[in-house]
Amino acid sequence: MGKHKTYLTTGEAAAIFDVEPDTVLRWIKSGDIPAIRTPGGHYRISRNVFLTKMTEYSSAEAQNEIRSAFAYCWEFNSASGIVRDACKTCIVHRSGARKCYELCNLPVSIGHARLFCSESCKDCQYFKSIFPAAGRPVYEAAE
């Protein structure tokens, strides 16, 4: 029977996540992953804590993949795949527009329901699923 290590090095954790060791160090320093320091100043991550974080990370990644597959905001915000009636009355749905964030500046009187709109598109979960990387255009919602 093989004995499991109680603690992982940052390099071992990085290899499991397929990231650079510096990324794991950033996670530790930001508090995302708790770790202890050895007398030599190296970080060690509890295997149990790490496995829990890995499960959370994998679940979040899977959820992001599922959400990014949605082409329309009403699909993204649907309840178990059922389009909400309120979405069906919105100009975005009625026009079949793929870019609700480009229609956000239309007056409410035209029919943009703004059901899931935040103060700005950059705060919208649907928008974030389409443009996860920084540096993409951000459309500000009309006041």
C-alpha positions in Angstrom: 0.0 0.0 0.0 1.3 3.4 -0.9 1.3 6.1 1.7 -0.2 9.4 0.7 1.7 12.6 1.6 0.0 14.9 4.1 1.2 18.1 2.4 1.9 19.1 -1.2 4.6 21.4 -2.5 3.5 24.3 -4.7 5.1 22.5 -7.7 3.0 19.4 -7.1 -0.1 21.5 -6.7 0.8 23.4 -9.9 1.2 20.2 -11.9 -2.2 19.0 -10.8 -3.9 22.2 -11.8 -1.8 22.5 -14.9 -0.6 26.0 -14.0 2.8 27.6 -13.1 4.0 27.3 -9.5 3.9 31.1 -9.4 0.1 30.9 -9.9 -0.2 28.6 -6.9 1.9 31.1 -4.9 -0.5 33.9 -5.9 -3.4 31.7 -4.7 -1.7 31.2 -1.4 -0.8 34.8 -0.9 -4.3 36.0 -1.8 -5.8 33.5 0.7 -7.5 31.3 -1.9 -5.5 28.3 -0.8 -4.4 28.1 2.9 -0.8 26.9 3.3 1.9 26.6 6.0 5.5 27.6 5.7 8.4 25.3 6.3 11.4 26.4 8.4 13.2 27.0 5.0 10.4 29.4 3.9 8.7 27.1 1.4 4.9 26.7 1.3 3.1 23.4 1.8 -0.5 22.8 1.1 -2.6 20.4 3.2 -3.6 17.5 0.8 -7.2 17.5 2.2 -7.6 21.3 1.8 -6.1 21.1 -1.6 -8.4 18.3 -2.8 -11.4 20.3 -1.5 -10.2 23.4 -3.4 -9.6 21.3 -6.5 -13.2 20.0 -6.5 -14.5 23.5 -6.1 -12.3 24.7 -8.9 -13.4 21.9 -11.2 -17.1 22.5 -10.5 -16.7 26.2 -11.2 -14.8 25.5 -14.5 -17.5 23.0 -15.6 -20.2 25.6 -14.8 -18.4 28.3 -16.8 -18.1 25.9 -19.8 -21.9 25.2 -19.6 -22.8 28.8 -19.3 -20.5 30.0 -22.1 -22.3 27.5 -24.4 -25.4 29.7 -24.3 -25.7 32.0 -27.3 -28.5 34.2 -25.9 -29.1 36.0 -22.6 -32.5 34.4 -22.2 -30.9 30.9 -22.5 -28.3 31.9 -20.0 -30.9 33.2 -17.5 -33.5 30.5 -18.2 -34.9 28.4 -15.3 -33.8 24.8 -16.0 -33.9 25.5 -19.8 -37.3 27.1 -19.8 -37.3 30.6 -21.2 -39.0 33.0 -18.8 -42.2 34.7 -20.0 -40.7 38.1 -19.1 -37.8 37.4 -21.4 -40.1 36.6 -24.3 -41.5 40.2 -24.2 -38.1 41.8 -24.3 -36.9 43.4 -27.5 -33.7 41.3 -27.3 -35.6 38.1 -27.4 -38.2 39.3 -30.0 -35.4 40.4 -32.3 -33.3 37.3 -31.8 -30.3 39.6 -30.9 -27.2 37.7 -29.7 -25.7 40.9 -28.1 -28.2 42.1 -25.5 -25.3 44.3 -24.2 -25.3 46.3 -27.4 -29.1 47.0 -27.0 -28.8 48.1 -23.3 -28.8 51.7 -24.3 -32.2 51.5 -26.0 -34.9 53.3 -24.0 -37.1 51.0 -21.9 -40.1 52.2 -23.9 -38.7 50.3 -26.9 -39.0 47.1 -24.9 -35.6 46.2 -23.4 -36.8 44.5 -20.3 -33.5 44.7 -18.5 -34.6 41.8 -16.3 -31.1 40.7 -15.4 -29.2 43.9 -16.0 -26.9 45.3 -13.3 -25.8 48.9 -13.2 -23.4 48.1 -16.1 -22.8 45.2 -18.4 -19.4 44.6 -16.9 -21.2 43.4 -13.7 -23.6 41.1 -15.6 -22.9 37.3 -15.3 -24.0 36.7 -18.9 -21.6 39.4 -20.2 -18.8 38.0 -18.1 -19.4 34.5 -19.5 -19.0 35.9 -23.0 -16.1 38.3 -22.3 -14.2 36.7 -19.4 -10.9 38.3 -20.4 -9.9 41.8 -19.4 -9.6 44.3 -22.2 -12.7 43.5 -24.0 -15.3 46.2 -24.8 -17.6 47.0 -22.0 -21.0 48.6 -22.8 -22.3 50.8 -20.1 -26.0 50.6 -19.4 -28.1 53.7 -19.9 -29.3 55.6 -16.8 
